[in-house]
């Protein structure tokens, strides 16, 4: 848990959503776009709520999708799911 207000809260929150402690070695295991997408989808399927649309858009773009900054997050997640299911 962060100790100071200057700590990077986004890393801590992302780790919490993934049920991993911050700086866990498991976070760096699969840094590929497909690996990140699979982890995102697994967290959502387990009841997690995505809170960072920029991160989700970046994962989609890394998979080769054209993502509009105005696209609804649910639509982007559905498109990411389609790509992961095809791979």
C-alpha positions in Angstrom: 0.0 0.0 0.0 1.4 3.4 -0.8 2.8 5.3 2.2 3.1 8.8 0.7 0.8 10.9 -1.4 3.5 11.1 -4.0 3.6 7.3 -4.5 2.3 6.1 -7.9 -1.3 5.3 -7.1 -2.1 4.0 -10.6 0.4 1.1 -10.3 -1.0 0.2 -6.9 -4.6 0.4 -8.0 -3.8 -1.7 -11.2 -2.1 -4.3 -9.0 -5.1 -4.3 -6.6 -7.5 -4.9 -9.5 -5.3 -7.8 -10.6 -5.2 -9.2 -7.1 -1.4 -8.9 -7.1 0.8 -7.0 -4.7 2.5 -3.9 -6.2 5.9 -4.7 -7.7 5.0 -8.4 -7.9 7.2 -10.3 -10.4 4.1 -11.9 -11.9 3.2 -8.4 -13.2 6.2 -8.4 -15.6 5.9 -12.1 -16.7 3.9 -11.5 -19.8 4.3 -8.0 -21.1 3.1 -8.8 -24.6 -0.1 -7.1 -25.9 -1.9 -10.4 -26.0 -0.8 -11.3 -22.5 -1.9 -7.9 -21.1 -5.2 -8.3 -22.9 -5.7 -11.8 -21.5 -5.0 -10.5 -18.0 -7.4 -7.6 -18.5 -10.2 -9.9 -19.7 -9.5 -12.4 -16.9 -9.9 -9.6 -14.3 -13.1 -8.4 -15.9 -14.5 -12.0 -16.0 -13.7 -12.4 -12.3 -15.8 -9.3 -11.5 -13.2 -6.6 -11.8 -14.2 -3.2 -13.0 -11.9 -1.5 -15.4 -11.1 2.0 -14.3 -8.4 3.2 -16.7 -9.8 3.8 -20.2 -6.3 5.0 -21.4 -4.8 1.6 -20.4 -7.5 -0.3 -22.1 -7.2 1.9 -25.3 -3.4 1.3 -25.2 -3.9 -2.5 -25.0 -6.3 -2.3 -27.9 -3.9 -0.3 -30.0 -1.0 -2.7 -29.1 -3.2 -5.5 -30.6 -3.5 -3.5 -33.8 -6.9 -2.1 -33.3 -7.9 1.5 -34.3 -9.3 3.0 -31.1 -11.1 6.3 -31.1 -10.5 8.3 -27.9 -14.3 8.7 -27.8 -15.1 5.0 -28.2 -17.1 3.6 -25.2 -14.8 1.4 -23.0 -17.3 -1.5 -23.2 -17.0 -1.5 -27.0 -13.2 -1.4 -26.8 -13.2 -4.4 -24.4 -15.5 -6.3 -26.7 -13.1 -5.7 -29.6 -10.1 -6.8 -27.5 -12.0 -9.9 -26.5 -12.6 -10.7 -30.2 -8.9 -10.4 -31.0 -7.8 -12.5 -28.1 -10.4 -15.2 -29.0 -9.0 -15.4 -32.5 -5.4 -15.8 -31.4 
